């Protein structure tokens, strides 16, 4: 492989022979960086090929020109002069194939515009003398991977009796993968791709070397097709490709399939036909491994608004990082993310008091904790005013420039100029345009995107896809042969393994207590419910209900017992009926990254059970204060303890019913309509005066009514 000498305005850099793709552009990943505004962030790619160099423009906004003609790609055979951004006045770049072996290293204090980054770490040799090579985050390992997603003692390489090397996972939290498959033990062969919690290495020549994706593209969608259960086409052969560190906006009319596309690209609901390539590898085929490199921010905030920014991120870090990550390391990562997103000054502010843009930054911060390479956002600017919308889009631009590929679904078009690419979807999930945002209006022959959306809506039956593919703007769609893939549409990826159950339950329980305690007004209402209601029951009923010597004992005892039981049921159900549905977006996102369902429900049960039992005790103690006492108890030392136990069982049964309803409904507004239904049913089914047990059907329903537990 020959080296390559790159000249620009008198400066000269010699790129040594390499298998890596050389990037020329304005972005931070460029090996040769240029600050001219006409130059795209990834403007020109120089790809090693057959001992030479392939020069490729990946779809720059303003083009690459040779002798006045715009070029897309060519093989570099001789010294060539190119202009970036304009055929006459663009930045001049001279490419000269070099046959020497000298490597030019730039002075670190140089003020040149063009610079080469430091080389990658050399391959880590396998020390044959020991026969075992430890890999992990701890400094005591032979190969140290400084990533909080990697366990302290993650895996080891063991030489077997035949002299071959076997990779053994040491019970790591995020797994060890060979060629995309999770392993517990596997023999390595030459050129195997090995991944430790997203950190990729290649086994070659008896050594593990840091792996860099040879593909210039970060993400490719190849003929994605999605159909509804009724057979309607939701996505119609959507195809596009994105370079690394790109920022893509997906726009279109309502119902055009934007969120469907996002779910297909992120692997949450794979397309039924077609492929998604991430770094040149099939995302669907290696999803368990590659999901660790993906972040997803849904439209609804994945936050508990009662917590402060710092506290919310601490709990998120505790749930997402391996158990062996210390609290100091987690805290350092939380502070780092807050600083990156400009949240440090608001770290101790309650999330509910943040502006809409700041809340969205906090949701993004949750995803950035694990350093994803690919970040998806669904309507992040929804409900924001124009100033906040621009602020969020500018932040996403900065995240892309910082080394991530960012894809956002949005209805807003005022900040599209910040994006590298725009994908416009027509009704039916058809591609109406893909390319630099500045060319979109020209393609549609309009001056305003509102008119474009009106045209798309009015022309639902038009073949927008064919019109785009037949236009000059279709050059931005990279076409290549790919195997036709049909995916089982009923199969959704299983969540990854989570933390140890007890540790996850303890984290969730502490967070739930913190959420309740942080809302002072709600906490006061919660504490005052049982005493106030018990006092009303006390004053509304007569006295001596439990004294057998009084004439009205039976009537008063029945009245007090029914009202206390029904009240315990209502309080138990009311405490629980909103507790899952109100944080559904948080639950769904955490479930996708390994949340245990039983640990989550268990944390709710533990906290709500304590509250319900305390409320039952308060109800009984106050409501029966002037009812006298029966001669003796039946099972326990005190009749009052027996009554507290019975009423606690009523409340716990209703609490379970409330949690079931909360898990069943998908809209918190529906929950309020169910509380009167529960109240009236409990009152009717527990009334002795109505003779419920003598009535068919109602008698059988009364047997399972929670009020009957008392």
N, C-alpha and C positions, 0 to 999 in steps of 0.2 A: 504494500500500500504506500503510495507516495504522499508526502506532506503537501500542505497547501499554503501558499503565501497570499495573504489578504492585504491589499493596500487601499487606503482611503485618505485623501487630502494630505498626502505626505507621510502619514503614519503607516507602519508596516508591522504585521503580526504573522509569524509562521506557526501554523497549527500542525502539531506533530501527527504522525500517522496514527490512526485510531479507528475503532469500530463504532465510535459514537457519531451521532448526527450533530453537526455544527449549526448553530442558529445565529443568524444575523438579524438584528431588530432592535426595538426600543425597550423590550421587556427585561426583567431582571434575570431571566434564564439564558439570555443571549450570550454566546461565547464572544461575539463581536457586537458591541452595543453602540447604537447611534441615537442621539437625542433629537434629531430632526422630527418635527411633528408630522411630516408626511410619511414617515416610516412606521409601519405597523410593529406591534410588539413582537410578533414572530413573522418577519417579513420574508426572509429567505432561508432555505434549508440546504445544507451541503451534506449529502448523504454518501458515505463510502459504498462503492459498488464495483465489483470486478476489478479490484486493484486501482480504481480511479475514483472520480467524484461525480455524483449526480446532483445537479443544481435544480432546486424546485421552489417555486413560489406557492405556498400552501393556501393562497387565496387572500393576499394582502389587500387592504382597502384601496390603495392608490397604484398598485401594480409595480412590476419589475420590467425594465426595458433594455433591450439590446439593439443597437443601431436604429433606435426609434420605434421598434416593434415590441409590443407587450409579449412577454414569454411566460409560459407556465412551468416548463421543465426542459432541461437538455443535459447531455453528458459533456463534462468539461474535458476537452482534448487539448486545448491550447490556451495561452493567456487571453483573457476575455475581460472587457470593460462593460459594466452594467450601471444603470441609473435606477435608484430606488425612489418611487413616489411621483416622478414626472419625467417624460422622455427627453425634455430639454434642460431642465434646471434641477433635476433630482440629485440626491446624494450619489457621488461617483464611488463605485466599488470595483477594484480590479482584482481578479482572481488569477493566480499564476501557479500552475502545478509545479511543485518543487521536488527535486530528486535528491536533495541533500538530507542528511540525518540530524542537522543541527536543530535544536529547539530554542526558540526565543522566549525568554521569560521577562515579562514587563516589570519595570521598577515599581514596587508597591506605592511609591510616592509620586508616580507619574500622574500628570493631569490630562493624559490623552482621553479621548472619548471612547476608545476601543480597548477592551481589556479581555484577558482570558482568565477563567476561574481556576482555582486550585484543582489539581488532579484528584481523581477518586482514590480512596484508600487501596493499597495493593491487596491482592488475594491473601487470605489468611491461610497459611500452610497447615497441613495436618501433621502434627509431630508424631512420627511413627514410633519414637522411643517409648512414649507413654501408652499408646494404644487406645486412649480415651481423650476426647476433646470436649470440654464443657462449653455450652453456649447459653448466654443469658444476659440479664441486665446487671447483675452483680459484678463488681470489679475483680472478683476472684475467679471468674471464668476465663478460659483460654481465648474465646471470641466474645467480646463485650459489645452488646447492642444497646445503646443508650436510648431506649424508648420505653415509656411507662406501660405500653401495651404488652411488652415482652416480660415474661416472668423472670424472677431473679435467677432461678435455675430452670431454664426453659427446656433444653434438649441436650443430648450428647451424641457425639460420633464415636462409634466403637468399631475397632478393627476385628473382623472375625478370623476364624482359622484359615480361610482361603486368601487372606490378605486384602479382602474387599472391605469397604466401609459401610456400616449400618447406622442409620439415623434413628435415635430412640427419643421419643417425647417423654419428658419427666413429669407428666401430670400438669402441664402448663394450662393457664386459664384460657388463653385464646387460641391454643392449638399450634401444631406443627404440620406443614403441608408440603407434599412433594408432587410437583406437576399438577397442582390444583386440588389434590385429594388429601383429606386429613388423615394422618397416620399416627399410630402408636409406636410402630417399628417398621422400618423399610430399608432395604439395601439400595444404596445409591449407585447409579451408573453415570457415565460421562455425559455432561451437559444437562443433568437434571436441574430443574428450577425448584429451589427450596424457599419456603416462606415461614418466617417466625412472626406471627401476629402482624402480618403486613410488611415486615422487613424482608426484602427479597434478596436472595443470593443464588449463585449458580455454582454447582459442583463441577469443576473442570481441572484436569491435570492433578488430581489428588488434593485439591484445595478448594475452599469456599471463597468465591469472589463476589464483591458487591455487584448486583445486577442492575443494569440500566436498560429500560425498555428501548429497543432499537426503533420502535415505531415513532414516527414524528407526530402521529395523532394521539391524542389522549382518549377520545371517545368516538366511536363510529356506530351509527344506527344503519342497519342494512335491511331494507325492505320489510320494515315492521308492519305487521298486520294484526289488528285486534278486532274481534267481533263480540257483540253482545250475546247473551244467552238465546235471544230471539233470532240471531243471525245477522243483525244489522252491523255494517262495517263502521267501526269507531276510529280506526286508524287504517289508512289506505297506502301501504307500501312507502312508509316514511323512510327516507334515506338522507343522511348527512354525515359529515365528519368534522371534528373539532381538533385543533392543535392544542398542545399543552399550554397551560396558563391562559386559556381562552375564557371569554365571558359571552354566553349565549342567552338571548331573551326569546322565549316562546310566546308569541302573541296570536291573537285570532278572536273570532266572535265567540259568544257563549255557546257551549255545546260542540265546539270544534275538535275536542279531544285533547286539549292541552294537559289536563291532569292525568288523563289516561296515558299519554305519552310519557309524562314524568314517572309514573309508576312502572311503566315498561322499561324505561332507561335505568331506573334505580334498582330494578329486579324485584320490587315488591309484588307486582302482578305481571309476570313475563308475557311478552307478546306471544300470540299463538303461532305466528309464523315470522321468520326473520331472525336476525342475530344482533346482539349488542357486543361490540368489541371494546375492551378497556385496556389501553396499552398494547393493542394487538392481540389480546387474548379474549376468548369467549366468556363473557360475564356470566351467562346462565350456566355454562358447564362448570365453572369454578366459583360459583357464587359464595359458598361457605367461606372460602378464603378471601375473596375480593371484597366482600361486604365490609370488611374491617377498614377499607380505604374509602368508604362512602359515608358522607354525612347528608342528612335530610332534615329540612326545617319545614313542617307543615304550615298551612295557612293560619291555624289557631296556635296561639302561643303555647309552648311546651313548658310552662312555668306554673308555680304556685304563687299567686299574686300576694299572698300574705307574708312571704319570706323576703328578706333582703337579697340583693343581687349576689353578694358574696356567699350567703348561706345556701341559696338555691344551687349555686355552682359547686359548693362543697359536697352537697348531697349527691348531685349528678356525678361528680368525680368518684365518689365513694362507690356508687353503683356500677360505674363503667370500667374502672381500672381493676387490675387483678388484686386479690386480697393481700398480696405481699408488698404492695406499694405503700410506703409509709405516709402518715398524715402530713409530714413535712414536705414530701415530694408532691403530694396532691395539692397542698396549699400553694406551693411554688408554681404549679401549672395553672391553677386558678388565677393567681395574680398575673401571670404572663398573658393569659387570654384576655383578662379585663384590660390590661394595658394596651394590648393590640387593638381592641375594639373601642378604646376610649371610654371605658366604664369605671376606671379606678376612682374617679372623683365621686361616683355615685354608688360605690360598692356597698355601703351600709344603708342605702335608701331602700325602703320597701318597694317592691316591684309595682304594686298597684298605684304608687305615686309617680311612676316614671311616665314620660311621654310615650306616644305610640312608637316612635322611631327608636327610643331607648329600650323599650320592651322587646322590639324585634331584634335589636343588637344583643340583648341578653339571651334570647332564644338561639341566635346564631352562636353565641359563646358556648352554650351547652354542647353544640355539635363540634366546635373547634377544639374542645378539650382533648380529643383523641387524634388530632392532626389529620383529618381526612384529606385525600388528594382530589376527590371529586365531591362537590357540594351542590345539592339540589335544594331549591326553595320554591314553595308553592304560594303564589300571591303574597310575597313579603311586604308589598306596599299597599295592600288592600286597607282602605279606611284611613290612610294617611293624607295629610294635606300636601300640597305641591312641594313645600320646603322640606318636609320630613321625607317625602318620597325621593327627592333628589339626594338627600343625605344617605338614605339606605342604599340606593343604587351606586352612589359614589363609594360607599364602604365595600360593596360587592366588587366594584372595579379594583379597589385596592387589594382585596383578598385574591383576585385572579392574578394581579401583578405580583403578589407575594408567593406564587408557586402553585396555586390551585386552579382546577377547572371548575367554573361556576355556571350552573344552568338555572335560570329563573323563569317561572311561568308568571306572566303579568298581564293585566288589562291596561296598565298605564304605558303610554308611549312617549312621554315628554323627555325621558332620559335615555332613549334608545341609542343615542349617539355615544354613550359611554360603553356600549357593548361592541365586541368584535364581530359578532354575527347575530342576525335576527332570523328566526324561523316563523313564517306566517302560515298558520293552518286555516284552511277553508272548511266550511261545514262538511262533515263526513270524514274528517281527519286527513284531508288531502293537502299535500304541500303546495302552497300557492307562491311561496318565495323562500329562498334561503341564500344568504349572503351578507355582505356589509350593510348595516342599516341605512347608510347614505344612498344606496342604490335601490332600496325598496320602493320609494315613492316614484322614482323614475320608471321602474318596471311596471307599476300599476297605472302610470300616467296621471297621477294625482299629486296635489301639493299638501294634502293633509291626511293623516291616518284615519281620522273619523270618516272621511269619504271612502277610504279603502275598505273599512269595516262595513260600511253601508253597501258597497258594491258586492262584498263577499256574502252578506246576508241576503241581498236581493237576487244574487246569482247562484243560489244553492244548487241548481241543476247544471251549472256550467262545469266543464272539465278544466278546473284551475291547474291541476297537476300537469296535464299534457301541455297546456299553454306555457307553464313555467319551464318545463324540460325542453321545449322547443325554442326558448329564448336565449339570448347571449348570456344572461345571468346564471344559467344552469352550469356554467363553468366552475362555479364554487362547490358543486356537488361532486365529491370524489367517487368515481365509479370503479369498482373492481369485482372480479369474480368471487363468489362466496358460495359455500354449500347451502342448499335450501334446507332450512331447519323448521320442523313443526314441533311446538312445545305443547305439552299437556296443559290445557287451559284450566283444569280443575286443581292442578298442583300449585300450591303457594309455598315459598321457601319456609322451612321451619325456623323458628328463632334459634339463635346460637345458644350454647350452654351458658347458664348464668353463674353467679357466685355460689358458694356453698349456701344452702338454704337458710340456715340459722343466721349467718352473717347478713344476708340480704333482708331477711325478715326484721332483724334488729335495726338496720339502717332505715327501712321503710317505716317502722314503728316510731323511731325517734323523729323522722321527718314529719309524720302525721301529727304527733304531739306538738311539734314546733309550729305547724300550720295552725292548729287549733288555738294554741296559746298566743300566737302572734296577733290574732284578730280579737282585740280586747272587747269590742262591743258584742260580738257574737259569743265570746266566752262568758260575758256577764249574763246574757240572755239564757245561755245553756245552764249556768249555775242557778238562775232564779226560777226556772220553769217548775221544777218539782216542789220547792217550798210554797210558791204562790198557789199552785193547783191544789196542793195538799191542804193549805189553809182554807181555800174555798170549800173543799169537801168537809173539813172540820166544822165550819160555820153553818153549812147548809143542812147538816144532819143533826139529829138529836144526840143525846148522851145515853150511856149505859147499854149500848148495843151488845156488848160482850158479857154483860152481867145477867146471869140466868134468873135472878130474882125480880127483874123488871118485866112489866107486861108487854112493853114494846120492843123487847130485845131482838126477837126474830126479824121484825120489819127493819129496824135500824141496822142490824148486823148485815142483812142482805144488801141494803142500800149502800152502806159504806164499802162492803166487799166488792160490789159490782163497780162502783165508781173508781175505787183504787185500782182494780184490775184493768178496767178500760183505759184509765189514765196511763198506767204503766205500759200498756200496749201502744198507745198513741205516741208516747214519748220515745219508746224503743224504735218504732217505725220512722218517726220524724227525724230522729238522730241519724239514721242510716240511709234514708231513701234518696238522698242527693249525693252521697259520698263517692260513688264511682262515676256516675254520669257527668258530674261537674268537672272532673279532671280526666275525661276520656282522651283528649289529645295527648296528655302526658303519659297516660297508661299505654296507649297504642305505640307511641314512639319508644318508650322504655321496654315494652314487650318485644319490639323488633331488635333490640340490642341485648336481649338475654334476661329480661325480667321474668321471675317465676310467678305464675298465676297464683299458686297456693301461698307463696310468701306474701304477695300483695294482698290477697283477701285475708290472710291470717293477721296481717298488721292492722287491717280495719277491724276485724273481729276482736282482737286483743284490746284495742283502745276503746271501742264502742261498748264492749262488754263491761269494762270497768265503769264507764260513765253510766250505763244502764243499771248496774247493780247499786251504785251509789244513789241514783235517783229513786230506785225502788225502796231503798232503806229510808230515805228522807220522806217519801210518800207515806209509808206505813207509820213511822214514828210520829209524824205531825197529825195525820188524818185520824189516827186512833187514840189521840192523846186523852180524850174524855169518854172513851167507850168502856171503861172498866177492864176487867180481865176474866177469862174463863177459869174454872177451878184448876186445871192443869194442862200441860202441853201433851201432844200425842207422841212425838218422836224426839224432838230436840229439848234442851233444858228450858227453853222459853217459848211461849206461844208466839211472842213477837218475832223471834228468830224464824219460826216456822212460817209466819205470814210474810216476812221479808223474803225468804227463800221462794215462796210461791209466786209473789209478785215479781221477783227478779226473773223467774222462769217465764212469766208472761212477757216481760219486756224483752228478754233475749230471743224468744220465739218471734216476736214482732220485728226485732232488729234483723234477724235472719231473713224475714220476709221483705223488709225494706231493702236490704242489700241485693236480694234476688231481683226486685223490681228495678233498682238502680243499674244493675248489670244488663237488664233486658231492654230498657228504653234507650233511645239514642238522642233524645232531646230533653234537656233539663226542664223546659217549660211544661212538659207533659206530666212531670212528677207531682206538681202542686194539685192537679186535678184528681190524683189518686188518693190523697190523704183523707178527704171527706168520706170517700168510699170505704177506706179502712176503718175509720172512726165509727161510722154507722153500722157496719157489719159486726164489729166487735161488740157494740152496745146491744144489738138485736140478738146475736148468737149467745151472749152470756146472760141474758135476762131470764131469771127463773119464773117471773110472772107470766111470760108468754108461753110457757110450756113447750119450748122448742123441741125437746126430745120426743114429744108425741106426734110431731109433724114429719111426714116422709121427706126425704132429701135434706131438708133443713137440719134435721136431727143428726144426719151423718156428717154434714158440713160442720156443725157445731163441735163435733168430736175433735176436729183438727184446728179449730179456731184458737189463736194464740191466747185469747183471754181465758180459755178453759184451763190453761196450764196453772192458773192460780186457784 
